[in-house]
Amino acid sequence: MPAIQTGVPQMLSEIESGAIAWVDTCLPSNAGQIRVTDACRDELLTTTAQLEANPLPIFSLRLADFDMPGCRAMMALAKETLERGVGFVVIDRLPIEDISRDTATALYWLLTNMVGRTVAQKWDGTMVYDVRDTGKALVDANGVRSSVTNAGQEYHNDNAFNLPPDYVALFCLQTAKEGGVNGVVSFQTAHNKMLARHPDLLERLYEPFYFDRQMEHAPNDDRVSVHPIFEYDGKILRTRFSDRLTRVGYEMRGDSIDQKGSDAIETLTEIINEPGARREFMFEPGQIQIVDNRRLGHRRTAFTDWPEPERRRHLVRLWARDAGRPFYLG
């Protein structure tokens, strides 16, 4: 089993005032929203005809094979917003009314690859991940991700326990009957608040914690990993946060979080759940959300689904990461 090493690495000790350090109450109502341009829409419809006339597995689709300058310009704006703006975008929206789900997902694949290279989301190499309720129960240490249940989530970074992707993209094909509200929150803002209010507890978040790896690893690998919640390289603050998976990681070790570590996580959780901190919105079919997974946290509330199978909530998730290889562990 991995052991926790002591010692505090480099820490961001100044308040960050850039665009990524936002609270919802200070954002305009259309923050992060990008409308699909007429040029991009025309290109998507042209590409739809090409894809339907020339079927290929989605993994075989290469950007170089498609002439989509309008879409490339739109997604360049999206990446600018992700890297130098608020860290999230909502692309509104793909013309899915008369397109099959498979073709719509292929278009989404191409657009996401304009932001970053898509990578595996599971140890078995899964690249395209369906987010829908499978009826499985969310039980600690059983490897079931909350994304395949109808349970609510707390704010987290995807894959905090292994190699987090740079960006998490979600494409809405079908919404739930009730609930399933999406939300994003700035961990940079949370860091600023902890630095101002609880600098002693913030220091502990730069030290390692145990995480449940959710069985996403080779059969003989350790079932827990060790990572700090905050990391700073002198330029960018990055976060690995999942309150539940940290708690479960310690339980799997037969151990308890030290008091300072427990207080630090509890305080961070309280801060990111403060009124006015988060931006919330309801997905609509055809919309794409992309989030900077290392600087923002995201979640969705619990939901009640439709009884008809064809109407049940269905999102498609992609991960993008340009560093390393496209393997799950890079």
C-alpha positions, 0 to 999 in steps of 0.5 A: 500500500502507498504511504503518505510522505510528510512535508509541505511543497510549494504553496500559493500564498497570494490572493488570485484575482484573475477571471478564474477566481469567480463567484456566481453573484459576480458573473453575467447571466451568459458567462461561458455561453457560446452560441453555435454560429451559422457557419458552424451549423452549416459545417455540422450538417455537411459533416453529418451527410459525410459521416452518414454516407461514409460510416467509420468508428468514432475513434477513427475520425480525424480532424484533418479529414474535415474542413470545418473552419467555422467550428474550429473558430468557435471551439478556439473561443471555447478554449480561450474561455477555458484557459483564460476566462471563467474555466467553463463553457456551454456550447448551445447547441448542436442541431440534433433534431434530425440527426441520429444519436450516433452521428450527433455523438460523432460531431461532439467528438470532433468538436471536443478534439478541437479543444484537446485530445480525447483520452481513455476514461477507464482502465479498460480503455473506454473513450466514450462514456455514457452518463445515465442511471444503470440502476446500480447502487452507490456503495462505498468501495464497490467501484460504481461511479456516481455518474451511472446512478441517479444519486446526487454528487458533491463538487469534485474533479473527475479522476482525482484519484488517478490522472485527472483530465484537463477538460471534462466535456458532457453532451446532452442527448436527453434530460431527466424528468426532474432534477439533475441540475448541473453546477460548477464552482471555482476552486481558485476562489475557494483557495482564496477564501481559505488563504484569507480565513484559514491559512493553517488549514489550507497548508494541510491541503497541500499535503497528501491524502488517501483516495479510493481508486474506484477499481480503475487500475490493473488487478494487482495495483493498490486500491488506494492512491496518495495525492494532495488536494492542492498543487501549485507549480509556480504558475497554476493552481490545480486541484484533486478533490472528492470528499467521499473518495478521500473518506473511503480511501482512509476507510479502505486503509483501516485508518482515520484522517488526521484531525487537521486534515479532516478540518481542512476538508470540512472547511473547504467543503463548506466554502464551495457550498456557500450561497452565491459561490456556484453557477448552476444550470439545466442541460438542454438536448444538444448542448455541450458543457466543457469544464476545466477539470483541474481548476473547477469543481462540478456536480449534478443533483439527484434526479428522477427519470422518465419511465420510458427507456427512450426518454431517460436521461442520457449524457455522453462524457469525453475527457481531454488531455494533451499531455502524455499518451491517451492511455487512462494512466497517461 
